[in-house]
Amino acid sequence: MFMVAASLAAVVALAPLLWVLVVLVMKGAPSLDLDFFTKLPKPLGVEGGGMANAVVGSLMVVGLGSAIALPLGVLGGVYTREYAGVWGARAVRLVSDVLAGVPSIVLGVFVWAVVVVAMRRFSALAGGLALALVMLPTVQRSTDEVLALVPQEVREGALALGIPKWKAVLWVVVPSAAGGILSGALLAVARAAGETAPLLLTALGNRFWNLRPDRPVATLPVMIFNYAISPYEDWHRQAWAAALVLVAGVLLLTLGARWVLRRKYGGS
């Protein structure tokens, strides 16, 4: 009876996800073609076109955010676990947990006030900073927790050889937890890739090509939002296609994190 109840609970938990995936595939797959990945959006009321600029813009913004958040998050996790005292570690973890619970739109408002207003323009850089704030607590906490799984004997063995502590941490402890750190980083990137609210206030959007980080840039989440609320049926069709591409990218990152974690530590 317990196994039956647990199986039913698993089905109930997975059903919404499967439902979303099925609907996305049914509505988005027919609209995916080469034009979607190679052409720019058409003017209002004109059918056709694609979201090539939004695909590239999303990669740019997520890349900028990752370049900022991943090194800082990993270093913060290493400091918390290996160097901070009891009170220092508690303070860092508290701040990280609070930041993780802040709504993403609040982070977007913060970056808008600090960066966009100062630069007097929306930009891909501001969008990357907003996504970095979204990713940072996840990377920091996952690094902290994964390093806690490294046996203390590994640290003591490295220090017994007479090498400095920073070398022991860099060349022994961190590599021992590299799989878990990478998994946490990929999960943080996957979460940030689907954020819309911070980008509305920072990257804004752009219907043309832009590869400059100091200018507004199109992103898939913002394009989905704008197209979904429009009155044009063709835009609705493209919004479904963009949603499918975005969810597929997040799913691939999540599966990649699981694969890395499984190869490193075993299990399912």
C-alpha positions, 0 to 999 in steps of 0.5 A: 500500500505504501509503494502504491501511494508513493507511486501515485504521489510521483505521478501526481508530481510529474503530471503537470510537468509532462502536461506542460511539455506535451502542450509545448511540443504540440503547439511549438514544434510545428512553428519551429523551422530554419527561419526561426533561428536565422531571421529577424522579427517581421514588422507589426502585422507581417507574418513570418520572420524569426527570433535569431536576434533573441536566441543570440541575445539570450546567449549573450545575457546568460553568458555575461551573467554566468561570467560574473556569478559563477566565479564569485559564487564558487569563491564565496562557497569556498570561503564559507566552507574552508576559511570563514569562522562559525559566525562568518559562515553563518552570516554569509549563508544567511545573506545568500539565503535571503538573496535567493528568496528575493523576487527576481523582479526586485533584483531587476529594479535594483539593477535598473536603479544602479546600472540602467539609470547610471548608464542612461540606457538599457543594455545587455550588461545590465541584463547580465548583472541582473541574472548574475544576482539570480544565479549567485546564491544558488552557486554559492550555497551549492558549492558550500554544501558540496564541499561539506561532503569532502571527507575531512581526512582529505584535507588533513592528508594534504596538509600533512604533506606540508603544503599551504592550505590554499594549495590544498584547497585549490588542488585537492579539496575543490577538484574532489567536489568539482562534479557537484560544483559544476552541477550546481552551476548548471542548475543556476544557469538553467534557472536564470535562463528562463527569467523574464522580469529582471530583463524587462527592466534591464535588457529591455529588448531589441527587434534588430541585431545587437552584439554590443553589451552596452545596448538593449538586446532581445532575449527569448523570455522577453520576446515570449512575453511580448508576443504572447500578449499581442493580438496577432496569431502569428506572434502567438505561434512564434511565442509557442516556438520560442517557449519550446526552445527555451524549455528545451535549453533549460531541460538540456542544462538540467539533464547535463547537470544530472549526468555530470553529478551521476558520473562523478558520484554515481547513483541516479 
